[in-house]
Amino acid sequence: MKFEKAYIFSLVAPLMILLSIVGFTLRKDSKKIFYLPIGLMGIIIISEKELSRGIRRKKIFNKIKSFKQTK
């Protein structure tokens, strides 16, 4: 079975956030700071994907509107 990159990234970002939460809650005080960058990267990946998806949909919608106006 062949996996695409999009599916892998879809699974990695939530796992990064989960790992960050678990590591942050279960580690000692001096080691907690190491889990923050992992969680932040997971949040950034998800938000960037959502923003790019919204921009793409908006462009497609504008193209559809322009085709309807010309007819």
N, C-alpha and C positions, 0 to 999 in steps of 0.2 A: 504494500500500500504506500502510495506516494503522498507526502505531506507538503503543503505549500508554506512559505514563510509567514503568511498572514495568520494561519492557524497556530503556528508556533508562538508568534508574538502575542496572539490572543490569550494563550495559556500562560506565558511567562510573566506578563505584567501582574495579573492577580496573584500568582505564586510569589512574586517578589514582595508584594504588599503583605501577604500572609506571613511570609518568612520574617519580614521586618517586625510585624506586630508580635509574633511569637517570641522572637529573639529579644525584643525590647521588654517584654513582660517577664521573661524567665531568666534573664541574665543579671549578674551583679551590677551594682551602680557604675563601676568604672568601665564596664564593657558595653553599656547600653548605646553609647554614641555611635558605635560601628554599624548599627542596624538602621540608623536614620537615612543614610544615602541610598540604601537599597529600596526602602519604602518610597522615598522621594522620586527615584527613577521610575518605579512602577507607576506612580501617580502621573508623572510627566508623560510617560508612554501612552497611557490611557487617554489623558486629556488631549495630547497632540493628535492622536488618532481620531478622536471625536471632533476636534476643530477642523481637521482636514476633510473629514467626511461631510461636515456641514457646509464648508466652502464649495466642495464638489457638487453637492446637491443644489446649492444656490445657483451655481453656474449653469447647471443643466436646466433648472427651472427658468432662468432668464432666457436661455436659448429657445425653450418651448414657447415662452411668451412672445418672443420676437417672431417666431414662425406663425403664430396665430394672428399677430397684428398685420403681417404682410398679406394675408389672404383676405 
